[in-house]
Amino acid sequence: MANYRSKQYQISMAISAITLFGIEFFIATKLAHHHFIRGYGGDFLVVILLYAIVQAIRPMKPIVAGVGLMIFSTSVEFIQMIDPAKLLGFAKGSAGEIIMGSTFSVEDILMYLGGITTIVIIDSIIISRKISK
């Protein structure tokens, strides 16, 4: 991975996104009864998944991607205050309700911040090490 603009970087991010999607799917389907893992781990990882998708499709500086995703994720969380899944008629526990979410939580925002901070730092370190070689 030479830098965030290389094809190798995009491929690495696409593979990461697929892997993270598998982990998220496993958490949602097999670990749903583990509140901490499902509630906090899933939120922490979902923004890393979104980061990988964004970087695979349209690479940008890590901090730019991170700030954009934080704004997006926080906006979605605030929208959940009005319970859009219920307004759209999704049944409790349905895939639509799970994807959209149904409750606002400050803890979710903190998990998003933690996930984004983690991936931006890791990605920045990896990129800076590869560029300096």
Rosetta silent file (secondary structure, phi, psi, omega in degrees, C-alpha in Angstrom):
SEQUENCE: MANYRSKQYQISMAISAITLFGIEFFIATKLAHHHFIRGYGGDFLVVILLYAIVQAIRPMKPIVAGVGLMIFSTSVEFIQMIDPAKLLGFAKGSAGEIIMGSTFSVEDILMYLGGITTIVIIDSIIISRKISK
SCORE:     score description
SCORE:     0.000 S_00000001
   1 L     0.000  103.477 -175.607    0.000    0.000    0.000 S_00000001
   2 L   -77.184  -49.715  176.239    1.947    3.005   -1.265 S_00000001
   3 L  -160.729  177.469 -173.927   -0.495    5.776   -0.383 S_00000001
   4 L   -70.778   -6.714  178.762   -4.189    6.454   -0.112 S_00000001
   5 L  -100.247   -1.260 -176.042   -4.461    7.162   -3.841 S_00000001
   6 L   -83.340  154.643  175.528   -3.040    3.852   -5.083 S_00000001
   7 H   -63.144  -36.081  179.037   -5.059    0.991   -6.546 S_00000001
   8 H   -61.350  -39.011  177.329   -3.397   -1.312   -4.022 S_00000001
   9 H   -63.574  -45.330  179.955   -4.819    0.857   -1.221 S_00000001
  10 H   -62.424  -41.680  178.470   -8.300    0.700   -2.731 S_00000001
  11 H   -64.633  -43.488  177.712   -8.100   -3.079   -3.073 S_00000001
  12 H   -60.077  -40.831  179.485   -6.888   -3.400    0.533 S_00000001
  13 H   -69.172  -36.877  177.944   -9.785   -1.249    1.697 S_00000001
  14 H   -64.721  -43.039  177.772  -12.293   -3.294   -0.338 S_00000001
  15 H   -64.379  -40.859  177.082  -10.989   -6.519    1.211 S_00000001
  16 H   -61.584  -42.570 -179.664  -11.141   -4.883    4.650 S_00000001
  17 H   -62.556  -44.062  179.116  -14.738   -3.794    4.008 S_00000001
  18 H   -62.807  -43.330  178.638  -15.786   -7.311    3.006 S_00000001
  19 H   -63.076  -46.530  179.523  -14.089   -8.758    6.083 S_00000001
  20 H   -64.570  -36.306  176.592  -15.659   -6.179    8.385 S_00000001
  21 H   -61.424  -42.213  177.277  -19.067   -6.786    6.841 S_00000001
  22 H   -61.366  -41.855  178.095  -18.673  -10.486    7.675 S_00000001
  23 H   -64.804  -45.208  178.429  -17.740   -9.642   11.250 S_00000001
  24 H   -61.176  -41.505  178.753  -20.702   -7.258   11.573 S_00000001
  25 H   -62.529  -43.657  178.022  -23.041   -9.907   10.145 S_00000001
  26 H   -60.890  -45.530  178.661  -21.710  -12.455   12.635 S_00000001
  27 H   -60.021  -45.689 -177.044  -22.202  -10.022   15.519 S_00000001
  28 H   -67.773  -33.579 -174.774  -25.762   -9.209   14.410 S_00000001
  29 H   -97.614  -34.208 -174.482  -26.808  -12.814   13.872 S_00000001
  30 H  -108.146  -18.649 -177.278  -24.831  -14.886   16.361 S_00000001
  31 L  -119.740   20.879 -177.980  -23.967  -12.465   19.150 S_00000001
  32 L   -58.843  -29.039 -178.723  -27.198  -10.476   19.349 S_00000001
  33 L   -79.403  -10.117  176.733  -27.721  -11.669   22.925 S_00000001
  34 L   -93.394   94.396 -173.605  -24.373  -10.154   24.030 S_00000001
  35 H   -53.835  -45.997 -176.557  -25.446   -6.572   24.700 S_00000001
  36 H   -63.685  -48.631 -178.586  -21.938   -5.159   25.024 S_00000001
  37 H   -65.126  -48.277 -178.378  -20.589   -6.773   21.860 S_00000001
  38 H   -66.424  -46.822 -174.088  -23.734   -6.113   19.802 S_00000001
  39 H   -76.234  -44.495 -175.046  -24.395   -2.650   21.157 S_00000001
  40 H   -99.282  -46.942  179.315  -20.945   -1.191   21.505 S_00000001
  41 H   -61.426  -41.440  179.369  -18.643   -3.373   19.408 S_00000001
  42 H   -62.962  -41.758  178.646  -21.009   -3.242   16.451 S_00000001
  43 H   -68.197  -38.356  177.665  -21.195    0.562   16.573 S_00000001
  44 H   -61.658  -45.105 -176.639  -17.418    0.836   16.923 S_00000001
  45 H   -77.715  -28.930 -174.875  -16.877   -1.422   13.907 S_00000001
  46 H   -63.552  -36.218  178.895  -19.649   -0.077   11.666 S_00000001
  47 H   -73.251  -28.785  174.391  -17.901    3.262   11.161 S_00000001
  48 H   -68.934  -39.699  174.620  -14.658    1.432   10.375 S_00000001
  49 H   -59.439  -48.977  179.323  -16.621   -0.599    7.810 S_00000001
  50 H   -61.589  -39.255  176.926  -18.030    2.603    6.309 S_00000001
  51 H   -59.414  -46.777 -179.807  -14.539    4.139    6.275 S_00000001
  52 H   -63.016  -40.109  178.218  -13.191    1.134    4.360 S_00000001
  53 H   -63.258  -48.099  179.594  -16.055    1.345    1.846 S_00000001
  54 H   -58.511  -47.254 -177.150  -15.493    5.066    1.296 S_00000001
  55 H   -69.520  -28.349  176.866  -11.745    4.610    0.876 S_00000001
  56 H   -71.327  -35.829 -176.873  -12.230    1.676   -1.500 S_00000001
  57 H   -86.318  -48.342 -177.428  -14.555    3.709   -3.732 S_00000001
  58 L  -141.403   86.590 -176.526  -13.108    7.209   -3.492 S_00000001
  59 L   -60.085  140.782  176.629   -9.852    7.419   -1.546 S_00000001
  60 L  -148.602  171.236  179.374   -9.197   10.601    0.375 S_00000001
  61 L   -56.999  140.232 -177.566   -6.984   11.762    3.201 S_00000001
  62 H   -52.982  -43.102 -177.371   -7.805    9.788    6.354 S_00000001
  63 H   -65.940  -35.975  178.658   -8.765   12.853    8.382 S_00000001
  64 H   -65.955  -46.280  178.048  -11.155   14.062    5.655 S_00000001
  65 H   -62.716  -41.929 -178.784  -12.842   10.665    5.467 S_00000001
  66 H   -64.280  -45.759  179.411  -12.993   10.451    9.260 S_00000001
  67 H   -64.524  -43.148  178.212  -14.546   13.872    9.762 S_00000001
  68 H   -60.403  -42.900  178.888  -17.071   13.236    6.994 S_00000001
  69 H   -69.028  -33.276  177.282  -18.064    9.897    8.504 S_00000001
  70 H   -66.397  -42.163  177.412  -18.369   11.397   11.970 S_00000001
  71 H   -62.735  -46.048  179.639  -20.738   14.053   10.631 S_00000001
  72 H   -61.305  -50.981 -176.137  -22.717   11.412    8.724 S_00000001
  73 H   -63.025  -42.166  178.884  -22.874    8.947   11.640 S_00000001
  74 H   -66.062  -39.643  177.269  -23.858   11.589   14.157 S_00000001
  75 H   -60.922  -45.580  178.600  -26.546   12.896   11.801 S_00000001
  76 H   -60.794  -42.288 -179.664  -27.988    9.406   11.403 S_00000001
  77 H   -62.203  -42.042  178.815  -27.962    8.955   15.174 S_00000001
  78 H   -67.858  -34.923  176.398  -29.887   12.201   15.697 S_00000001
  79 H   -61.551  -30.874 -179.814  -32.404   11.194   13.025 S_00000001
  80 H   -63.902  -14.851  176.328  -33.067    8.068   15.101 S_00000001
  81 H   -59.767  -29.440 -179.130  -34.703   10.327   17.696 S_00000001
  82 H   -94.553    2.855  177.719  -37.807   10.336   15.489 S_00000001
  83 L    53.005   65.155 -178.021  -37.642    6.532   14.993 S_00000001
  84 H   -61.432  -29.194  178.979  -37.739    6.502   11.162 S_00000001
  85 H   -62.061  -41.930  178.851  -37.966    2.686   11.080 S_00000001
  86 H   -68.446  -42.416  179.136  -41.291    2.837   12.907 S_00000001
  87 H   -60.624  -33.342 -179.946  -42.519    5.699   10.717 S_00000001
  88 L   -87.860   -0.752  174.406  -41.713    3.609    7.632 S_00000001
  89 L    86.837   15.971  177.553  -43.532    0.592    9.060 S_00000001
  90 L   -74.006  135.271  179.107  -40.596   -1.717    9.782 S_00000001
  91 L   -71.163  151.435  177.046  -41.423   -4.359   12.380 S_00000001
  92 L   -58.759  127.265  179.797  -39.443   -4.467   15.621 S_00000001
  93 L    84.777   -1.266  179.017  -36.361   -6.625   15.062 S_00000001
  94 L   -73.946  164.038  179.373  -36.710   -6.645   11.260 S_00000001
  95 H   -58.466  -42.285  179.183  -33.687   -6.133    9.027 S_00000001
  96 H   -61.059  -42.143  179.952  -34.923   -2.656    8.106 S_00000001
  97 H   -68.484  -37.868  178.936  -35.317   -1.666   11.735 S_00000001
  98 H   -67.310  -44.013 -179.032  -31.895   -3.037   12.635 S_00000001
  99 H   -65.885  -45.510 -177.168  -30.180   -1.256    9.732 S_00000001
 100 H   -76.453  -29.371 -174.898  -31.935    2.069   10.330 S_00000001
 101 L    80.866  161.238 -176.577  -31.829    1.905   14.086 S_00000001
 102 L  -138.769   -4.369 -179.089  -34.639    3.017   16.306 S_00000001
 103 L  -137.707  143.294  174.853  -33.173    4.779   19.298 S_00000001
 104 L   -82.573  140.676  178.711  -30.884    7.731   19.889 S_00000001
 105 L  -150.740  127.355  175.418  -27.920    7.078   22.147 S_00000001
 106 H   -63.659  -34.756  178.994  -24.999    9.244   23.228 S_00000001
 107 H   -60.935  -37.307  177.270  -23.065    6.009   23.796 S_00000001
 108 H   -61.386  -44.133  179.506  -23.457    5.176   20.091 S_00000001
 109 H   -61.598  -39.432  177.550  -21.940    8.532   19.154 S_00000001
 110 H   -65.282  -37.569  177.238  -19.029    7.837   21.503 S_00000001
 111 H   -67.077  -39.907  176.307  -18.505    4.437   19.870 S_00000001
 112 H   -60.559  -45.820 -179.820  -18.556    6.087   16.422 S_00000001
 113 H   -61.205  -42.970  178.202  -15.980    8.607   17.611 S_00000001
 114 H   -63.435  -44.021  179.545  -13.802    5.827   19.005 S_00000001
 115 H   -65.183  -44.539 -179.841  -14.005    3.760   15.825 S_00000001
 116 H   -66.001  -44.142  178.693  -13.304    6.691   13.534 S_00000001
 117 H   -59.547  -44.595 -179.683  -10.433    7.937   15.681 S_00000001
 118 H   -60.652  -50.055 -176.170   -8.916    4.464   15.739 S_00000001
 119 H   -70.114  -35.044  178.378   -9.100    3.896   11.978 S_00000001
 120 H   -65.036  -43.379  178.661   -7.887    7.396   11.086 S_00000001
 121 H   -64.401  -48.546 -179.476   -4.852    6.986   13.349 S_00000001
 122 H   -60.742  -48.080 -178.377   -4.089    3.466   12.078 S_00000001
 123 H   -63.360  -42.119  179.640   -4.567    4.443    8.434 S_00000001
 124 H   -63.177  -40.571  178.901   -2.463    7.603    8.833 S_00000001
 125 H   -65.338  -45.955 -179.931    0.367    5.652   10.461 S_00000001
 126 H   -61.556  -46.319 -179.573    0.314    2.974    7.753 S_00000001
 127 H   -62.967  -47.162 -177.496    0.265    5.546    4.972 S_00000001
 128 H   -64.028  -35.640  176.990    3.036    7.665    6.507 S_00000001
 129 H   -67.844  -39.814 -179.346    5.239    4.595    6.983 S_00000001
 130 H   -70.654  -38.309 -179.109    4.711    3.432    3.387 S_00000001
 131 H   -70.055  -35.227 -177.069    5.337    6.882    1.930 S_00000001
 132 H   -76.190  -10.727 -179.994    8.520    7.414    3.948 S_00000001
 133 L   -79.856    0.000    0.000   10.085    4.176    2.652 S_00000001
